[in-house]
Amino acid sequence: MSARTPARRLPPSGALGLRAAALAYIGLLVLLPIIAISVRAFEDGPRGFLAELARPEALAALRLTFLCALGVTLFNAVVGSIVAYTVIRYRFPGKAILNALIDLPFAIPTVVVGFILVLLYGPRGIIGAILKSNGIVLLNNQAGIILALLFVTFPFVVRAVQPILEELDREEEQAAWTLGAGHWETLRRVILPVITPGIITGAALSFTRALGEFGSVVLIAGNIPLKTEVAAVYVYGQVESDNVRGATAVSLFLLVAAFGFLTLFTLLQARLSRHHHAA
Amino acid sequence: MRAVTALLALATLPGLGGCGGAGSKTRGKTLTIAAYTVTREVLGREIIPGFKQSFAGGPVQVEESYEASGAQTRSLISGFEGDVALLSMSSDMEKLVKAKLITHDWKTGPGKGMVSRSLVVFVVRKGNPKGLRDWPDLTRPGVEVLTPNPETSGGARWNITAICADALKQRGLEAALQILAAVRANVIKMDKSGRESMTTFEFGIGDVAITYENEARARLARDADIEIVIPRSTVLIENPAAVLDVYVDRNGTRALAEAFVTYLTSDDGQRAFVRHGFRPVVPKIEAESRAQFGQPERLYTIQDLGGWKSVGQTLFDKDGLWAQAGRRVASR
């Protein structure tokens, strides 16, 4: 689809230097802290590590975190794609503003997000008061966690799908129409195959971000161990109570899981786009 | 290889967040105070200005750092050179002794090392609509309780100790576990600190927040929609202060630091604490301020319950009563 990169034309020594610098940078910035966490987590051997992970509070926090992250990611994959399509394909007043709004969740400090959500959805908030009179509570429970995660992860899928849709030939879509394909068929056979790699990229980012989210969730979730405490909040509690091993064990688990998922998503994406190009 | 491991160990040390003193070059006349969060107002507005005025040895600079008691303790241990520590509980002070930062006997002076007191109380909505008078009332169905997480909040440890103090003292561990589980089942949110808990309460969440009496009184002064209830039985909170020998000797601030700790239990210092809702430790000030404070039927000190070491193990160990209470609630 895109032209081959001209980077290949760099002299071998320059390319080597660039590669070494990039690797060193990643090593220092990303790998070193991860190694440090691993060293700490295994301070008392694998048995100590497993014992920390097996604590009921740790297990419950991990389970809750993964379930919420998964739910949020699936939701984002669908709604994010629809939003991206809408923004690209239709004209309506205020489109530029809407487009700018999409990225805002990245710019707001997550603690502020949590704070604002509590203000809005709390019993004295504008929406919260209405919800409460209808017997709905979105605070201090799993719904609150999902709400916070949806807000902070919203841009990922939209922004991953949008450029692909922009590249997608409008004529291809119209050709499908004129050839008698219905709405659904055009979507399934023309649009979806092209944007799926984008959805996967966005979903992967959204999922891993949701795994580690702290600031927005801590204010809205309730943070009750075994019930509404997510992994990042659990880790914070362990750090604060001098249980470094417990904190690093759960962190390492999150890291490995995130790494696994990211790799899986990348492989999946590569496969799909190859498949699409071959077709 | 060893150097690498050391570097890694350093990089992963918790609580490096202490505020290093910016004016540390001018030490000798600069006093650095490492305090727990709740004392910010009383220290900043009254005690530090009062001390500066009363100190005979010339003009004094004071730097202040406020953090949750446990985090402050960790900061000091990992190298934040505070001259005086003012903490929420004596068990944190003992950690400084263990780290050999305090080498003298700190449990001296008129308060035996303690400079202020408070009680664990309830903050409820105006008019106390749910009629919450004592701990068993907090176990009733539909009562929403706020208390911070004891893993991050020293205040929460006092709260939880107060919940089961009667049971521990009179009826034993199983009774203590029962009331802890029953109250915990009604806890709807565990914030990081007592102050955050009060903010949550002010958002309209919860029927009762368990907190320090001084914190409650400070809130009452600006929020007319709340009420303070002293439960029939509760725990006497005592807050210690001490000079950190290692740091004052290194920085040449011993005389200044000792004068400050003495000032905390002076008549002026104690009256400042009282004005901010704390109970005094000095008998004379206690006598003159007694009318301002209500008295519970049964008041336990932490020594009555076996001291922090024993209470800490019984309640807050990984599989202590508080954790067990949570698991009991979850398995219902």
Interface residues (C-beta under 8 A of the other chain):
Chain A: L32 P33 I35 A36 I37 V39 R40 R55 P56 E57 A60 V118 L119 G122 P123 R124 L139 N140 V218 G222 N223 I224 P225 L226 K227 E229 Y236 G237 Q238 V239 E240 S241 D242 N243 V244 A247 T248
Chain B: T5 L8 A9 A11 T12 P14 G15 A68 G70 A71 R74 N149 P150 E151 T152 V187 I188 K189 M190 D191 K192 T200 F203 G204 I205 K318 A323 G326 R327 V329 A330
